Amino acid sequence: MSVWLLCALLFSLIGQTEQNGHPVPIEEVKVDSEESYCAPSDCGAWVLKVTWRDKFAEKNESKKVGYDIEVLHTEQMTPVHSETIHVMQDKTSYYHWKWTSPIPLQCTSHSVRLRRHNEQHIGEWTPLYTHKGRDLDAATTTVYPHDQVFVVGSNITFCCIVETDKRPLSVFLTPISNRTYISEPLLFEKPSMPNIDCDVEGNPSGSTMFIGYPPDDQNLTCITRNLNSLECHWEKGRNTHLTVNRKTNYTLNGRVCEFGKCVIHAVKKQVTNCTLVARNPLGVKTLTDTADPTHRVWLRAPSEISSVAHARKVTLQWSWNEEKYASFPMICQVKLNGRIYNKTFNGEGLSSAVLINLQPFTTYTAQVQCGSYEHFYKWGDWSEITEFSTKEDIPEALDVWIHYSEQTTSVLWKPLTQQQSHGMITGYEITIGKMKKELKTQLCYNITGIEKSGQIITVSANNSAGRSPPSTIIVPSYPENEVDVGRINSSKGGLEMSWEEYPSSTCGYVVEWFPTYKKTQCAVAWEKIPKCDSGACETWKRSGIFEEGVRYTVSVYACTDDSPKLLKRSEGYAIEKKPGKVENLKGKNKGRNVELSWDEVPLEQQNGFIQSYKIVTLLSGSETAESHINTAWTEVPEVNLKLDPGFYTFRVSAITSRGEVDQMISATIVVCSTVTLIFMIITVLCYRKRKWLKKVFYPDIPEPKLAGKWMPKGINCTEMTEGYMKCEIQEVHGLEHPSISESLHGHDLISSNSRVVPAQHFNQNISKSPVDVSYCPLEKLTSIIENASYNLTIPEPVGVAQISDLSLEMQDAYLPIPKFVQNNFAGKVSEGYKPQTAYLTDA
């Protein structure tokens, strides 16, 4: 036994090491690539496939066989991957091994070698088996991968194959062969279409990538619509962001179809299995559904819908476009004016429905949809909208009321709404005893003395369909049970009334309201409150129907078998406003007391209940804060104020719960003592008579008027005896004379100068200059005005005869006396001065 074991071991060792004296080789080694799914066939291969056979493994009795596999970049013989694998012994087929490269296999050549590896022995490496890269034969600059699809989140390493001895300028920095450079791994975190460029000496070449998701379709459901075939529907789920030839493709039970158009024909009444496969370059998604077609019926929409309308009902009719619908049990519902009608309809091949309890003279829209009656799955599609109008019907009875006022008693009725009128109202008919009256649009009728109390009045409305049922009311006498008018307070923008229960009320209560001061015919509104046993009927509250700032009168009547009985009446505002302006402010001054009074705001302008009046006192002529004296309030339109003497302005405004009006009435009044008043009166009178007082006490100063005959040339000469002439020169000097302006201080001066000359000498000089006598100097001032009479005293000159006195006449008796007189003049008038001269005759 031991000998046989030794022999077996020997033969085994020989078999492991030699076959005809040589090691047993690994045979039929093949190296290939697994192409990725992309539009061009050479977009980028990533998976390296290795297959081989091993005759030694066929003779080995062990169940598992081990191999060492090593992958290298061929050109630089750089190892890039090594791995030891163990495979189950297979005597009939090849061994297979796959490896996914971090870069496309086209970037450079990859070589693979194998050797046996088990616990007893490690074999020799096989020769290198090479998968050639495109860097051996690429004619132009090329980027790998290109035009390829990757899932979101991928890290991708790109390579650029260039011409020999050239180098790219962009992200491709690491050489792996003489012509190939690779980039760092790039992460793509969201769907996109990035471009990767490789620029070699200004000649770029690039690659476009497609980043997306695998299919995410879900919820496959198959139904039948025509009872002949199954239509399958599903949700697409997440968007793949892949389009055109990279989009998702579908097959249903092995047949290619499109989204929303996958159909299985020739459906039988049995359970059907449906399988949908969704596929794109990044993955595959499979969905299944099992359906009984009779339980998955989704009917199509009815067609050719029509209507036949009456006053209160309509018949809808429609047809079907599917033949098998004619015998199919179905249930249908109607959408009327956008709301589901409260009744459904059923039957085989149902094609009509009658809708009742409609409103006369009303336009409606209708739609119809149906579903399976026996195995209801879902409602079918809605039909198109059809529109119809119901016919007119007689109106409903009118709501009639009777209103008492100081002037008239009126019968009133409310206009019917569209739902109550049942058509176009053409008029009203009122009957009082045996008298009938036709009214067109009038909504009230004034009762005169002809209609006696106790008579029955009926009112009806008419349209094309007929006359409404008559509404009846009894003509009452003027009520004797008048009540006091109270005040009703507003409640959140409305009015609220409550009253005690009236035992004799047989038909409830009536609340009536109308504008107190803006009342017009038919302006009365009312509301009837039915009688109830709970005790909650004796309260009425309404809002949103009242105008701001308008006072309303609200009355409560008990409805009895006879005429209505007035129980309560109040007035109030639903919403108050600021009041109108106070008018006709008047003031009366009694020493230091001032009595102010004014007119009340007219009732129609009060806009609310007047709570008080505000009186602001200001110093006259100023409206600043410092001028404010005091503020007073009063509830009556008058006030008594005690003030110090002075001028005051008073502002008066009315106040409601909403405040006071911005525009206030004002008046200015003088408050003073008796002495001050007398002084003020004198001052006012003096101011008005100022012209008369000036004339009496301060008359105007007149200009002087000289008496006698004035010579036009300024010289007055008289012939004397013994051959002499006496010539007299008179001058009036004004302020413009430079030599005397300072001394006279504003007073005019008149001077007189006389000379006696031989006649022949005078004639000679006159002949030389008959007008100008300025060559004769004024030797001496002979007279100066110095008293009110203007009598001039002329001192006697040397060698000159005495000249008689001169006199001046004044327009008025008053003339100021000059303070001093200048007696001496310069011998010669200053150059450039032209004196004003006047010549006087002897008085």
Secondary structure, DSSP 4 states (H G I P E B T S, - for coil): -HHHHHHHHHHHHHHHH-BTTBPPPEEEEEEEEEE-S-SSTTS-EEEEEEEEEEHHHHH---SEEEEEEEEEETTTTEEEEEEEEEEE--SSS-EEEEEE-SS-GGGS-EEEEEEEB-SS-B-PPPPPEEE--GGGT--S-EEES-S-EEETT-EE--EEE--TT---SSS--EESSSSEEEPPPEE--S-B--EEEEEETTEEEEEE-EEE-----EEEEEEBSSSS-EEEEEE--S-----GGGS-EEEETTEEE-TT-EEE-S--SS-EEEEEEEEETTEEEEEEEEE-GGG-B-----EEEEEEE-SS-EEEEEE-S-GGGGGSEEEEEEEETTEE-S--EEEET--EEEE-SPPTT-EEEEEEEEEESSS-----PPPPPEEEEPPP-PPPPP-EEEEE-SS-EEEEEPPPPHHHHSS---EEEEEETTEEEEESS--EEEE-TTS-TT-EEEEEEEETTEEPPPEEEEPPPPPS----EEE--EETTEEEEE----TT-SS-EEEEEEESSS--TT--EEEEE---SSSTTSEEEEESSS-TT-EEEEEEEE--SSS-EEEEEEEEESS-------EEEEEEEETTEEEEEEEPPPGGG--S---EEEEEEEETT--SGGGEEEEEEESSSEEEEE--SEEEEEEEEEEETTEE-SS-EEEEEEE--HHHHHHHHHHHHHHHTHHHHHHHHSPPPPPEEE-SPPPTTS-EEEE-GGGEEEEEEEEEE-TT-TTTHHHHTT--EEEEEEEEEEHHHHHHHHHH-SS--TTS----------STT-PBP-PPPTTS-----B-EEESSS--PPPS-------SSPPTT----B------
